[in-house]
Amino acid sequence: MVKIFVGGLPPDVSEIDVVIQVSIYGQVITIKIVRDKVTRKSKGYAFLEMANQDGAEKAVEALNGTRFKGNVLTVRIADEAPAKPKVYRKVGPGTAVPPRRPRKF
């Protein structure tokens, strides 16, 4: 599976709207539109997982820079950043706690 980023979405976009646009180029496995917690309106971007690399590349090539509901889309293959390991500090034998946050004065 390949993850792609879609930016420039309007606030009232639905998952099905985006899937219809992208699924022309390949099978969409999952979609996550990032939304405001209170209003539930789109923050303007989404992540999609596509079944294969070829479909994802076709979608990026065809949709990047095009207009969708009045907005210009930014479509690219998402960078897979490795998760940062958590660092713990030792406070005694057999115990560890997360590091302290610096105080702001």
Helices and strands as residue ranges (DSSP letters): E 2-7, H 15-22, E 28-35, E 42-50, H 53-63, E 67-68, E 71-72, E 74-77, E 89-92, E 95-97
